């Protein structure tokens, strides 16, 4: 994982920060789609939902780190 240090004064830093943040959110979206399909077929979606949770946790960690850099 890259070091996320967004700077409000540097558009490149913000662009990289949002790109890094979008990556786990996109992953969570894909795993949610998979979970939905599994549930519709009556199959166990617990693994897919675990992956969603992990991706969201990663996104929140990145967001909090970036927020603290911007605010602090």
PDB file of N, H, CA, C and O in Angstrom:
ATOM      1  N   UNK A   1       0.851  -1.173   0.000  1.00  0.00           N
ATOM      2  CA  UNK A   1       0.000   0.000   0.000  1.00  0.00           C
ATOM      3  C   UNK A   1       0.896   1.234   0.000  1.00  0.00           C
ATOM      4  O   UNK A   1       1.858   1.318   0.763  1.00  0.00           O
ATOM      5  N   UNK A   2       0.576   2.160  -0.841  1.00  0.00           N
ATOM      6  H   UNK A   2      -0.206   2.092  -1.461  1.00  0.00           H
ATOM      7  CA  UNK A   2       1.352   3.392  -0.930  1.00  0.00           C
ATOM      8  C   UNK A   2       1.133   4.273   0.288  1.00  0.00           C
ATOM      9  O   UNK A   2       0.123   4.171   0.984  1.00  0.00           O
ATOM     10  N   UNK A   3       2.097   5.131   0.523  1.00  0.00           N
ATOM     11  H   UNK A   3       2.918   5.214  -0.043  1.00  0.00           H
ATOM     12  CA  UNK A   3       1.966   6.116   1.592  1.00  0.00           C
ATOM     13  C   UNK A   3       1.039   7.226   1.091  1.00  0.00           C
ATOM     14  O   UNK A   3       1.362   7.915   0.123  1.00  0.00           O
ATOM     15  N   UNK A   4      -0.089   7.395   1.735  1.00  0.00           N
ATOM     16  H   UNK A   4      -0.351   6.835   2.521  1.00  0.00           H
ATOM     17  CA  UNK A   4      -1.077   8.375   1.304  1.00  0.00           C
ATOM     18  C   UNK A   4      -0.910   9.631   2.131  1.00  0.00           C
ATOM     19  O   UNK A   4      -1.216   9.644   3.323  1.00  0.00           O
ATOM     20  N   UNK A   5      -0.426  10.683   1.500  1.00  0.00           N
ATOM     21  H   UNK A   5      -0.177  10.672   0.531  1.00  0.00           H
ATOM     22  CA  UNK A   5      -0.246  11.964   2.158  1.00  0.00           C
ATOM     23  C   UNK A   5      -0.835  13.050   1.271  1.00  0.00           C
ATOM     24  O   UNK A   5      -0.083  13.804   0.653  1.00  0.00           O
ATOM     25  N   UNK A   6      -2.145  13.151   1.191  1.00  0.00           N
ATOM     26  H   UNK A   6      -2.756  12.539   1.693  1.00  0.00           H
ATOM     27  CA  UNK A   6      -2.729  14.154   0.310  1.00  0.00           C
ATOM     28  C   UNK A   6      -2.469  15.560   0.819  1.00  0.00           C
ATOM     29  O   UNK A   6      -2.490  15.830   2.020  1.00  0.00           O
ATOM     30  N   UNK A   7      -2.228  16.423  -0.114  1.00  0.00           N
ATOM     31  H   UNK A   7      -2.211  16.203  -1.089  1.00  0.00           H
ATOM     32  CA  UNK A   7      -2.020  17.823   0.221  1.00  0.00           C
ATOM     33  C   UNK A   7      -3.077  18.641  -0.496  1.00  0.00           C
ATOM     34  O   UNK A   7      -3.258  18.510  -1.706  1.00  0.00           O
ATOM     35  N   UNK A   8      -3.768  19.476   0.243  1.00  0.00           N
ATOM     36  H   UNK A   8      -3.621  19.582   1.226  1.00  0.00           H
ATOM     37  CA  UNK A   8      -4.808  20.307  -0.365  1.00  0.00           C
ATOM     38  C   UNK A   8      -4.216  21.247  -1.394  1.00  0.00           C
ATOM     39  O   UNK A   8      -4.934  21.743  -2.262  1.00  0.00           O
ATOM     40  N   UNK A   9      -2.912  21.503  -1.315  1.00  0.00           N
ATOM     41  H   UNK A   9      -2.329  21.101  -0.609  1.00  0.00           H
ATOM     42  CA  UNK A   9      -2.266  22.425  -2.242  1.00  0.00           C
ATOM     43  C   UNK A   9      -1.738  21.738  -3.491  1.00  0.00           C
ATOM     44  O   UNK A   9      -1.331  22.417  -4.434  1.00  0.00           O
ATOM     45  N   UNK A  10      -1.734  20.417  -3.523  1.00  0.00           N
ATOM     46  H   UNK A  10      -2.065  19.866  -2.757  1.00  0.00           H
ATOM     47  CA  UNK A  10      -1.189  19.686  -4.664  1.00  0.00           C
ATOM     48  C   UNK A  10      -2.267  18.804  -5.281  1.00  0.00           C
ATOM     49  O   UNK A  10      -2.614  17.768  -4.714  1.00  0.00           O
ATOM     50  N   UNK A  11      -2.802  19.198  -6.434  1.00  0.00           N
ATOM     51  H   UNK A  11      -2.520  20.040  -6.894  1.00  0.00           H
ATOM     52  CA  UNK A  11      -3.846  18.408  -7.085  1.00  0.00           C
ATOM     53  C   UNK A  11      -3.404  16.981  -7.400  1.00  0.00           C
ATOM     54  O   UNK A  11      -4.231  16.069  -7.387  1.00  0.00           O
ATOM     55  N   UNK A  12      -2.124  16.769  -7.681  1.00  0.00           N
ATOM     56  H   UNK A  12      -1.452  17.510  -7.691  1.00  0.00           H
ATOM     57  CA  UNK A  12      -1.637  15.415  -7.971  1.00  0.00           C
ATOM     58  C   UNK A  12      -1.764  14.521  -6.740  1.00  0.00           C
ATOM     59  O   UNK A  12      -2.133  13.351  -6.848  1.00  0.00           O
ATOM     60  N   UNK A  13      -1.454  15.084  -5.563  1.00  0.00           N
ATOM     61  H   UNK A  13      -1.154  16.034  -5.475  1.00  0.00           H
ATOM     62  CA  UNK A  13      -1.606  14.312  -4.324  1.00  0.00           C
ATOM     63  C   UNK A  13      -3.056  13.950  -4.086  1.00  0.00           C
ATOM     64  O   UNK A  13      -3.359  12.811  -3.730  1.00  0.00           O
ATOM     65  N   UNK A  14      -3.957  14.900  -4.276  1.00  0.00           N
ATOM     66  H   UNK A  14      -3.711  15.825  -4.565  1.00  0.00           H
ATOM     67  CA  UNK A  14      -5.383  14.623  -4.082  1.00  0.00           C
ATOM     68  C   UNK A  14      -5.888  13.596  -5.091  1.00  0.00           C
ATOM     69  O   UNK A  14      -6.672  12.712  -4.747  1.00  0.00           O
ATOM     70  N   UNK A  15      -5.439  13.716  -6.324  1.00  0.00           N
ATOM     71  H   UNK A  15      -4.802  14.434  -6.604  1.00  0.00           H
ATOM     72  CA  UNK A  15      -5.856  12.771  -7.367  1.00  0.00           C
ATOM     73  C   UNK A  15      -5.393  11.356  -7.001  1.00  0.00           C
ATOM     74  O   UNK A  15      -6.154  10.397  -7.125  1.00  0.00           O
ATOM     75  N   UNK A  16      -4.155  11.237  -6.553  1.00  0.00           N
ATOM     76  H   UNK A  16      -3.537  12.017  -6.452  1.00  0.00           H
ATOM     77  CA  UNK A  16      -3.615   9.930  -6.141  1.00  0.00           C
ATOM     78  C   UNK A  16      -4.384   9.394  -4.930  1.00  0.00           C
ATOM     79  O   UNK A  16      -4.702   8.206  -4.862  1.00  0.00           O
ATOM     80  N   UNK A  17      -4.677  10.284  -3.974  1.00  0.00           N
ATOM     81  H   UNK A  17      -4.419  11.248  -4.029  1.00  0.00           H
ATOM     82  CA  UNK A  17      -5.436   9.885  -2.788  1.00  0.00           C
ATOM     83  C   UNK A  17      -6.800   9.333  -3.177  1.00  0.00           C
ATOM     84  O   UNK A  17      -7.197   8.269  -2.704  1.00  0.00           O
ATOM     85  N   UNK A  18      -7.517  10.046  -4.032  1.00  0.00           N
ATOM     86  H   UNK A  18      -7.195  10.911  -4.416  1.00  0.00           H
ATOM     87  CA  UNK A  18      -8.846   9.575  -4.433  1.00  0.00           C
ATOM     88  C   UNK A  18      -8.762   8.298  -5.260  1.00  0.00           C
ATOM     89  O   UNK A  18      -9.642   7.444  -5.161  1.00  0.00           O
ATOM     90  N   UNK A  19      -7.727   8.156  -6.065  1.00  0.00           N
ATOM     91  H   UNK A  19      -7.012   8.850  -6.145  1.00  0.00           H
ATOM     92  CA  UNK A  19      -7.539   6.920  -6.824  1.00  0.00           C
ATOM     93  C   UNK A  19      -7.298   5.756  -5.872  1.00  0.00           C
ATOM     94  O   UNK A  19      -7.891   4.688  -6.020  1.00  0.00           O
ATOM     95  N   UNK A  20      -6.412   5.974  -4.882  1.00  0.00           N
ATOM     96  H   UNK A  20      -5.930   6.842  -4.761  1.00  0.00           H
ATOM     97  CA  UNK A  20      -6.126   4.921  -3.907  1.00  0.00           C
ATOM     98  C   UNK A  20      -7.364   4.563  -3.094  1.00  0.00           C
ATOM     99  O   UNK A  20      -7.568   3.399  -2.749  1.00  0.00           O
ATOM    100  N   UNK A  21      -8.175   5.542  -2.794  1.00  0.00           N
ATOM    101  H   UNK A  21      -8.009   6.488  -3.075  1.00  0.00           H
ATOM    102  CA  UNK A  21      -9.408   5.309  -2.046  1.00  0.00           C
ATOM    103  C   UNK A  21     -10.443   4.574  -2.896  1.00  0.00           C
ATOM    104  O   UNK A  21     -11.196   3.747  -2.381  1.00  0.00           O
ATOM    105  N   UNK A  22     -10.481   4.871  -4.192  1.00  0.00           N
ATOM    106  H   UNK A  22      -9.869   5.542  -4.610  1.00  0.00           H
ATOM    107  CA  UNK A  22     -11.451   4.239  -5.087  1.00  0.00           C
ATOM    108  C   UNK A  22     -11.169   2.753  -5.290  1.00  0.00           C
ATOM    109  O   UNK A  22     -12.091   1.975  -5.540  1.00  0.00           O
ATOM    110  N   UNK A  23      -9.913   2.358  -5.186  1.00  0.00           N
ATOM    111  H   UNK A  23      -9.164   2.990  -4.983  1.00  0.00           H
ATOM    112  CA  UNK A  23      -9.554   0.963  -5.448  1.00  0.00           C
ATOM    113  C   UNK A  23     -10.269  -0.012  -4.512  1.00  0.00           C
ATOM    114  O   UNK A  23     -10.926  -0.931  -5.002  1.00  0.00           O
ATOM    115  N   UNK A  24     -10.173   0.146  -3.190  1.00  0.00           N
ATOM    116  H   UNK A  24      -9.639   0.893  -2.792  1.00  0.00           H
ATOM    117  CA  UNK A  24     -10.899  -0.794  -2.330  1.00  0.00           C
ATOM    118  C   UNK A  24     -12.417  -0.629  -2.418  1.00  0.00           C
ATOM    119  O   UNK A  24     -13.153  -1.594  -2.210  1.00  0.00           O
ATOM    120  N   UNK A  25     -12.895   0.578  -2.722  1.00  0.00           N
ATOM    121  H   UNK A  25     -12.297   1.362  -2.891  1.00  0.00           H
ATOM    122  CA  UNK A  25     -14.341   0.755  -2.872  1.00  0.00           C
ATOM    123  C   UNK A  25     -14.852   0.011  -4.105  1.00  0.00           C
ATOM    124  O   UNK A  25     -15.941  -0.564  -4.078  1.00  0.00           O
ATOM    125  N   UNK A  26     -14.076   0.022  -5.173  1.00  0.00           N
ATOM    126  H   UNK A  26     -13.192   0.489  -5.195  1.00  0.00           H
ATOM    127  CA  UNK A  26     -14.450  -0.743  -6.369  1.00  0.00           C
ATOM    128  C   UNK A  26     -14.441  -2.237  -6.064  1.00  0.00           C
ATOM    129  O   UNK A  26     -15.320  -2.978  -6.502  1.00  0.00           O
ATOM    130  N   UNK A  27     -13.438  -2.665  -5.311  1.00  0.00           N
ATOM    131  H   UNK A  27     -12.723  -2.062  -4.955  1.00  0.00           H
ATOM    132  CA  UNK A  27     -13.376  -4.075  -4.915  1.00  0.00           C
ATOM    133  C   UNK A  27     -14.575  -4.473  -4.085  1.00  0.00           C
ATOM    134  O   UNK A  27     -15.143  -5.547  -4.283  1.00  0.00           O
ATOM    135  N   UNK A  28     -14.964  -3.616  -3.157  1.00  0.00           N
ATOM    136  H   UNK A  28     -14.503  -2.744  -2.997  1.00  0.00           H
ATOM    137  CA  UNK A  28     -16.140  -3.906  -2.329  1.00  0.00           C
ATOM    138  C   UNK A  28     -17.387  -4.026  -3.192  1.00  0.00           C
ATOM    139  O   UNK A  28     -18.224  -4.899  -2.963  1.00  0.00           O
ATOM    140  N   UNK A  29     -17.510  -3.158  -4.173  1.00  0.00           N
ATOM    141  H   UNK A  29     -16.831  -2.449  -4.359  1.00  0.00           H
ATOM    142  CA  UNK A  29     -18.661  -3.195  -5.075  1.00  0.00           C
ATOM    143  C   UNK A  29     -18.722  -4.515  -5.843  1.00  0.00           C
ATOM    144  O   UNK A  29     -19.789  -5.115  -5.970  1.00  0.00           O
ATOM    145  N   UNK A  30     -17.592  -4.956  -6.345  1.00  0.00           N
ATOM    146  H   UNK A  30     -16.726  -4.468  -6.242  1.00  0.00           H
ATOM    147  CA  UNK A  30     -17.552  -6.224  -7.085  1.00  0.00           C
ATOM    148  C   UNK A  30     -17.921  -7.402  -6.190  1.00  0.00           C
ATOM    149  O   UNK A  30     -18.655  -8.298  -6.609  1.00  0.00           O
ATOM    150  N   UNK A  31     -17.417  -7.402  -4.966  1.00  0.00           N
ATOM    151  H   UNK A  31     -16.821  -6.674  -4.626  1.00  0.00           H
ATOM    152  CA  UNK A  31     -17.738  -8.492  -4.040  1.00  0.00           C
ATOM    153  C   UNK A  31     -19.204  -8.455  -3.622  1.00  0.00           C
ATOM    154  O   UNK A  31     -19.805  -9.503  -3.389  1.00  0.00           O
ATOM    155  N   UNK A  32     -19.786  -7.262  -3.525  1.00  0.00           N
ATOM    156  H   UNK A  32     -19.297  -6.410  -3.714  1.00  0.00           H
ATOM    157  CA  UNK A  32     -21.222  -7.163  -3.233  1.00  0.00           C
ATOM    158  C   UNK A  32     -22.048  -7.741  -4.372  1.00  0.00           C
ATOM    159  O   UNK A  32     -23.042  -8.427  -4.137  1.00  0.00           O
ATOM    160  N   UNK A  33     -21.640  -7.464  -5.598  1.00  0.00           N
ATOM    161  H   UNK A  33     -20.832  -6.907  -5.789  1.00  0.00           H
ATOM    162  CA  UNK A  33     -22.334  -8.046  -6.753  1.00  0.00           C
ATOM    163  C   UNK A  33     -22.258  -9.564  -6.708  1.00  0.00           C
ATOM    164  O   UNK A  33     -23.251 -10.252  -6.948  1.00  0.00           O
ATOM    165  N   UNK A  34     -21.075 -10.081  -6.399  1.00  0.00           N
ATOM    166  H   UNK A  34     -20.269  -9.522  -6.204  1.00  0.00           H
ATOM    167  CA  UNK A  34     -20.913 -11.539  -6.305  1.00  0.00           C
ATOM    168  C   UNK A  34     -21.795 -12.113  -5.195  1.00  0.00           C
ATOM    169  O   UNK A  34     -22.444 -13.143  -5.380  1.00  0.00           O
ATOM    170  N   UNK A  35     -21.813 -11.444  -4.047  1.00  0.00           N
ATOM    171  H   UNK A  35     -21.285 -10.608  -3.897  1.00  0.00           H
ATOM    172  CA  UNK A  35     -22.641 -11.914  -2.929  1.00  0.00           C
ATOM    173  C   UNK A  35     -24.112 -11.922  -3.318  1.00  0.00           C
ATOM    174  O   UNK A  35     -24.841 -12.855  -2.985  1.00  0.00           O
ATOM    175  N   UNK A  36     -24.544 -10.891  -4.018  1.00  0.00           N
ATOM    176  H   UNK A  36     -23.951 -10.132  -4.289  1.00  0.00           H
ATOM    177  CA  UNK A  36     -25.943 -10.816  -4.448  1.00  0.00           C
ATOM    178  C   UNK A  36     -26.284 -11.987  -5.348  1.00  0.00           C
ATOM    179  O   UNK A  36     -27.330 -12.613  -5.180  1.00  0.00           O
ATOM    180  N   UNK A  37     -25.415 -12.291  -6.300  1.00  0.00           N
ATOM    181  H   UNK A  37     -24.565 -11.782  -6.436  1.00  0.00           H
ATOM    182  CA  UNK A  37     -25.672 -13.417  -7.212  1.00  0.00           C
ATOM    183  C   UNK A  37     -25.700 -14.742  -6.470  1.00  0.00           C
ATOM    184  O   UNK A  37     -26.539 -15.599  -6.749  1.00  0.00           O
ATOM    185  N   UNK A  38     -24.784 -14.909  -5.525  1.00  0.00           N
ATOM    186  H   UNK A  38     -24.103 -14.213  -5.298  1.00  0.00           H
ATOM    187  CA  UNK A  38     -24.765 -16.146  -4.741  1.00  0.00           C
ATOM    188  C   UNK A  38     -26.053 -16.302  -3.942  1.00  0.00           C
ATOM    189  O   UNK A  38     -26.638 -17.384  -3.898  1.00  0.00           O
ATOM    190  N   UNK A  39     -26.492 -15.215  -3.309  1.00  0.00           N
ATOM    191  H   UNK A  39     -26.016 -14.335  -3.344  1.00  0.00           H
ATOM    192  CA  UNK A  39     -27.717 -15.257  -2.520  1.00  0.00           C
ATOM    193  C   UNK A  39     -28.917 -15.577  -3.405  1.00  0.00           C
ATOM    194  O   UNK A  39     -29.789 -16.355  -3.017  1.00  0.00           O
ATOM    195  N   UNK A  40     -28.961 -14.980  -4.590  1.00  0.00           N
ATOM    196  H   UNK A  40     -28.253 -14.348  -4.905  1.00  0.00           H
ATOM    197  CA  UNK A  40     -30.073 -15.251  -5.517  1.00  0.00           C
ATOM    198  C   UNK A  40     -30.126 -16.714  -5.920  1.00  0.00           C
ATOM    199  O   UNK A  40     -31.205 -17.248  -6.179  1.00  0.00           O
ATOM    200  N   UNK A  41     -28.971 -17.369  -5.975  1.00  0.00           N
ATOM    201  H   UNK A  41     -28.094 -16.935  -5.764  1.00  0.00           H
ATOM    202  CA  UNK A  41     -28.926 -18.798  -6.330  1.00  0.00           C
ATOM    203  C   UNK A  41     -29.073 -19.689  -5.102  1.00  0.00           C
ATOM    204  O   UNK A  41     -29.040 -20.915  -5.212  1.00  0.00           O
ATOM    205  N   UNK A  42     -29.236 -19.076  -3.937  1.00  0.00           N
ATOM    206  H   UNK A  42     -29.262 -18.081  -3.847  1.00  0.00           H
ATOM    207  CA  UNK A  42     -29.386 -19.844  -2.707  1.00  0.00           C
ATOM    208  C   UNK A  42     -28.078 -20.398  -2.179  1.00  0.00           C
ATOM    209  O   UNK A  42     -28.077 -21.348  -1.395  1.00  0.00           O
ATOM    210  N   UNK A  43     -26.962 -19.816  -2.600  1.00  0.00           N
ATOM    211  H   UNK A  43     -26.963 -19.045  -3.236  1.00  0.00           H
ATOM    212  CA  UNK A  43     -25.653 -20.284  -2.163  1.00  0.00           C
ATOM    213  C   UNK A  43     -25.123 -19.404  -1.028  1.00  0.00           C
ATOM    214  O   UNK A  43     -25.638 -18.319  -0.760  1.00  0.00           O
ATOM    215  N   UNK A  44     -24.090 -19.904  -0.383  1.00  0.00           N
ATOM    216  H   UNK A  44     -23.672 -20.785  -0.601  1.00  0.00           H
ATOM    217  CA  UNK A  44     -23.479 -19.200   0.745  1.00  0.00           C
ATOM    218  C   UNK A  44     -22.648 -18.015   0.244  1.00  0.00           C
ATOM    219  O   UNK A  44     -21.747 -18.185  -0.577  1.00  0.00           O
ATOM    220  N   UNK A  45     -22.951 -16.839   0.734  1.00  0.00           N
ATOM    221  H   UNK A  45     -23.683 -16.701   1.401  1.00  0.00           H
ATOM    222  CA  UNK A  45     -22.250 -15.621   0.312  1.00  0.00           C
ATOM    223  C   UNK A  45     -21.319 -15.096   1.396  1.00  0.00           C
ATOM    224  O   UNK A  45     -20.826 -13.973   1.288  1.00  0.00           O
ATOM    225  N   UNK A  46     -21.071 -15.872   2.423  1.00  0.00           N
ATOM    226  H   UNK A  46     -21.471 -16.785   2.511  1.00  0.00           H
ATOM    227  CA  UNK A  46     -20.285 -15.374   3.555  1.00  0.00           C
ATOM    228  C   UNK A  46     -18.860 -14.998   3.152  1.00  0.00           C
ATOM    229  O   UNK A  46     -18.333 -14.005   3.655  1.00  0.00           O
ATOM    230  N   UNK A  47     -18.227 -15.753   2.269  1.00  0.00           N
ATOM    231  H   UNK A  47     -18.655 -16.559   1.861  1.00  0.00           H
ATOM    232  CA  UNK A  47     -16.864 -15.421   1.843  1.00  0.00           C
ATOM    233  C   UNK A  47     -16.847 -14.081   1.102  1.00  0.00           C
ATOM    234  O   UNK A  47     -15.982 -13.242   1.352  1.00  0.00           O
ATOM    235  N   UNK A  48     -17.796 -13.886   0.197  1.00  0.00           N
ATOM    236  H   UNK A  48     -18.499 -14.568  -0.006  1.00  0.00           H
ATOM    237  CA  UNK A  48     -17.870 -12.627  -0.548  1.00  0.00           C
ATOM    238  C   UNK A  48     -18.135 -11.459   0.391  1.00  0.00           C
ATOM    239  O   UNK A  48     -17.563 -10.383   0.218  1.00  0.00           O
ATOM    240  N   UNK A  49     -18.995 -11.659   1.381  1.00  0.00           N
ATOM    241  H   UNK A  49     -19.460 -12.533   1.522  1.00  0.00           H
ATOM    242  CA  UNK A  49     -19.298 -10.588   2.332  1.00  0.00           C
ATOM    243  C   UNK A  49     -18.097 -10.286   3.236  1.00  0.00           C
ATOM    244  O   UNK A  49     -17.904  -9.141   3.644  1.00  0.00           O
ATOM    245  N   UNK A  50     -17.299 -11.295   3.549  1.00  0.00           N
ATOM    246  H   UNK A  50     -17.456 -12.226   3.218  1.00  0.00           H
ATOM    247  CA  UNK A  50     -16.074 -11.075   4.306  1.00  0.00           C
ATOM    248  C   UNK A  50     -15.113 -10.209   3.500  1.00  0.00           C
ATOM    249  O   UNK A  50     -14.461  -9.320   4.047  1.00  0.00           O
ATOM    250  N   UNK A  51     -15.030 -10.470   2.204  1.00  0.00           N
ATOM    251  H   UNK A  51     -15.560 -11.192   1.760  1.00  0.00           H
ATOM    252  CA  UNK A  51     -14.170  -9.663   1.339  1.00  0.00           C
ATOM    253  C   UNK A  51     -14.672  -8.216   1.273  1.00  0.00           C
ATOM    254  O   UNK A  51     -13.870  -7.282   1.259  1.00  0.00           O
ATOM    255  N   UNK A  52     -15.985  -8.029   1.232  1.00  0.00           N
ATOM    256  H   UNK A  52     -16.637  -8.788   1.243  1.00  0.00           H
ATOM    257  CA  UNK A  52     -16.555  -6.674   1.235  1.00  0.00           C
ATOM    258  C   UNK A  52     -16.121  -5.946   2.496  1.00  0.00           C
ATOM    259  O   UNK A  52     -15.678  -4.799   2.441  1.00  0.00           O
ATOM    260  N   UNK A  53     -16.248  -6.610   3.613  1.00  0.00           N
ATOM    261  H   UNK A  53     -16.607  -7.542   3.658  1.00  0.00           H
ATOM    262  CA  UNK A  53     -15.875  -6.004   4.893  1.00  0.00           C
ATOM    263  C   UNK A  53     -14.391  -5.624   4.902  1.00  0.00           C
ATOM    264  O   UNK A  53     -14.037  -4.542   5.371  1.00  0.00           O
ATOM    265  N   UNK A  54     -13.533  -6.490   4.398  1.00  0.00           N
ATOM    266  H   UNK A  54     -13.821  -7.369   4.017  1.00  0.00           H
ATOM    267  CA  UNK A  54     -12.104  -6.198   4.361  1.00  0.00           C
ATOM    268  C   UNK A  54     -11.805  -4.998   3.463  1.00  0.00           C
ATOM    269  O   UNK A  54     -10.999  -4.139   3.821  1.00  0.00           O
ATOM    270  N   UNK A  55     -12.449  -4.938   2.306  1.00  0.00           N
ATOM    271  H   UNK A  55     -13.104  -5.636   2.015  1.00  0.00           H
ATOM    272  CA  UNK A  55     -12.224  -3.822   1.388  1.00  0.00           C
ATOM    273  C   UNK A  55     -12.718  -2.505   1.986  1.00  0.00           C
ATOM    274  O   UNK A  55     -12.067  -1.471   1.839  1.00  0.00           O
ATOM    275  N   UNK A  56     -13.864  -2.542   2.656  1.00  0.00           N
ATOM    276  H   UNK A  56     -14.393  -3.382   2.776  1.00  0.00           H
ATOM    277  CA  UNK A  56     -14.375  -1.327   3.297  1.00  0.00           C
ATOM    278  C   UNK A  56     -13.475  -0.874   4.440  1.00  0.00           C
ATOM    279  O   UNK A  56     -13.256   0.324   4.622  1.00  0.00           O
ATOM    280  N   UNK A  57     -12.954  -1.824   5.210  1.00  0.00           N
ATOM    281  H   UNK A  57     -13.132  -2.797   5.062  1.00  0.00           H
ATOM    282  CA  UNK A  57     -12.028  -1.471   6.281  1.00  0.00           C
ATOM    283  C   UNK A  57     -10.782  -0.802   5.707  1.00  0.00           C
ATOM    284  O   UNK A  57     -10.283   0.177   6.263  1.00  0.00           O
ATOM    285  N   UNK A  58     -10.286  -1.333   4.600  1.00  0.00           N
ATOM    286  H   UNK A  58     -10.691  -2.128   4.149  1.00  0.00           H
ATOM    287  CA  UNK A  58      -9.113  -0.737   3.953  1.00  0.00           C
ATOM    288  C   UNK A  58      -9.429   0.686   3.473  1.00  0.00           C
ATOM    289  O   UNK A  58      -8.617   1.595   3.642  1.00  0.00           O
ATOM    290  N   UNK A  59     -10.604   0.872   2.881  1.00  0.00           N
ATOM    291  H   UNK A  59     -11.264   0.134   2.745  1.00  0.00           H
ATOM    292  CA  UNK A  59     -10.997   2.205   2.405  1.00  0.00           C
ATOM    293  C   UNK A  59     -11.104   3.185   3.575  1.00  0.00           C
ATOM    294  O   UNK A  59     -10.650   4.325   3.473  1.00  0.00           O
ATOM    295  N   UNK A  60     -11.696   2.751   4.675  1.00  0.00           N
ATOM    296  H   UNK A  60     -12.065   1.825   4.758  1.00  0.00           H
ATOM    297  CA  UNK A  60     -11.815   3.628   5.841  1.00  0.00           C
ATOM    298  C   UNK A  60     -10.448   3.974   6.418  1.00  0.00           C
ATOM    299  O   UNK A  60     -10.228   5.110   6.840  1.00  0.00           O
ATOM    300  N   UNK A  61      -9.527   3.013   6.444  1.00  0.00           N
ATOM    301  H   UNK A  61      -9.707   2.090   6.101  1.00  0.00           H
ATOM    302  CA  UNK A  61      -8.173   3.296   6.936  1.00  0.00           C
ATOM    303  C   UNK A  61      -7.489   4.342   6.062  1.00  0.00           C
ATOM    304  O   UNK A  61      -6.876   5.281   6.570  1.00  0.00           O
ATOM    305  N   UNK A  62      -7.599   4.174   4.745  1.00  0.00           N
ATOM    306  H   UNK A  62      -8.097   3.411   4.333  1.00  0.00           H
ATOM    307  CA  UNK A  62      -7.007   5.148   3.827  1.00  0.00           C
ATOM    308  C   UNK A  62      -7.642   6.517   4.001  1.00  0.00           C
ATOM    309  O   UNK A  62      -6.949   7.534   4.018  1.00  0.00           O
ATOM    310  N   UNK A  63      -8.960   6.539   4.132  1.00  0.00           N
ATOM    311  H   UNK A  63      -9.523   5.713   4.118  1.00  0.00           H
ATOM    312  CA  UNK A  63      -9.676   7.803   4.291  1.00  0.00           C
ATOM    313  C   UNK A  63      -9.233   8.506   5.570  1.00  0.00           C
ATOM    314  O   UNK A  63      -8.950   9.704   5.560  1.00  0.00           O
ATOM    315  N   UNK A  64      -9.175   7.762   6.663  1.00  0.00           N
ATOM    316  H   UNK A  64      -9.405   6.789   6.670  1.00  0.00           H
ATOM    317  CA  UNK A  64      -8.789   8.361   7.948  1.00  0.00           C
ATOM    318  C   UNK A  64      -7.360   8.878   7.907  1.00  0.00           C
ATOM    319  O   UNK A  64      -7.070   9.952   8.433  1.00  0.00           O
ATOM    320  N   UNK A  65      -6.465   8.117   7.282  1.00  0.00           N
ATOM    321  H   UNK A  65      -6.700   7.244   6.854  1.00  0.00           H
ATOM    322  CA  UNK A  65      -5.079   8.581   7.174  1.00  0.00           C
ATOM    323  C   UNK A  65      -5.000   9.857   6.345  1.00  0.00           C
ATOM    324  O   UNK A  65      -4.305  10.804   6.714  1.00  0.00           O
ATOM    325  N   UNK A  66      -5.711   9.877   5.227  1.00  0.00           N
ATOM    326  H   UNK A  66      -6.275   9.107   4.927  1.00  0.00           H
ATOM    327  CA  UNK A  66      -5.721  11.072   4.382  1.00  0.00           C
ATOM    328  C   UNK A  66      -6.362  12.259   5.067  1.00  0.00           C
ATOM    329  O   UNK A  66      -5.876  13.385   4.963  1.00  0.00           O
ATOM    330  N   UNK A  67      -7.462  12.002   5.772  1.00  0.00           N
ATOM    331  H   UNK A  67      -7.857  11.087   5.856  1.00  0.00           H
ATOM    332  CA  UNK A  67      -8.155  13.079   6.488  1.00  0.00           C
ATOM    333  C   UNK A  67      -7.259  13.681   7.564  1.00  0.00           C
ATOM    334  O   UNK A  67      -7.203  14.901   7.717  1.00  0.00           O
ATOM    335  N   UNK A  68      -6.568  12.836   8.299  1.00  0.00           N
ATOM    336  H   UNK A  68      -6.614  11.845   8.175  1.00  0.00           H
ATOM    337  CA  UNK A  68      -5.701  13.355   9.355  1.00  0.00           C
ATOM    338  C   UNK A  68      -4.536  14.159   8.757  1.00  0.00           C
ATOM    339  O   UNK A  68      -4.077  15.126   9.365  1.00  0.00           O
ATOM    340  N   UNK A  69      -4.063  13.767   7.582  1.00  0.00           N
ATOM    341  H   UNK A  69      -4.436  12.982   7.088  1.00  0.00           H
ATOM    342  CA  UNK A  69      -3.001  14.535   6.919  1.00  0.00           C
ATOM    343  C   UNK A  69      -3.517  15.892   6.468  1.00  0.00           C
ATOM    344  O   UNK A  69      -2.814  16.895   6.592  1.00  0.00           O
ATOM    345  N   UNK A  70      -4.735  15.933   5.948  1.00  0.00           N
ATOM    346  H   UNK A  70      -5.306  15.119   5.847  1.00  0.00           H
ATOM    347  CA  UNK A  70      -5.303  17.200   5.479  1.00  0.00           C
ATOM    348  C   UNK A  70      -5.643  18.138   6.628  1.00  0.00           C
ATOM    349  O   UNK A  70      -5.388  19.340   6.559  1.00  0.00           O
ATOM    350  N   UNK A  71      -6.222  17.574   7.687  1.00  0.00           N
ATOM    351  H   UNK A  71      -6.429  16.597   7.743  1.00  0.00           H
ATOM    352  CA  UNK A  71      -6.672  18.386   8.815  1.00  0.00           C
ATOM    353  C   UNK A  71      -5.493  18.707   9.740  1.00  0.00           C
ATOM    354  O   UNK A  71      -5.371  19.825  10.240  1.00  0.00           O
ATOM    355  N   UNK A  72      -4.637  17.722   9.956  1.00  0.00           N
ATOM    356  H   UNK A  72      -4.736  16.813   9.549  1.00  0.00           H
ATOM    357  CA  UNK A  72      -3.526  17.893  10.904  1.00  0.00           C
ATOM    358  C   UNK A  72      -2.373  18.492  10.250  1.00  0.00           C
ATOM    359  O   UNK A  72      -1.345  18.712  10.891  1.00  0.00           O
TER     360      UNK A  72
END
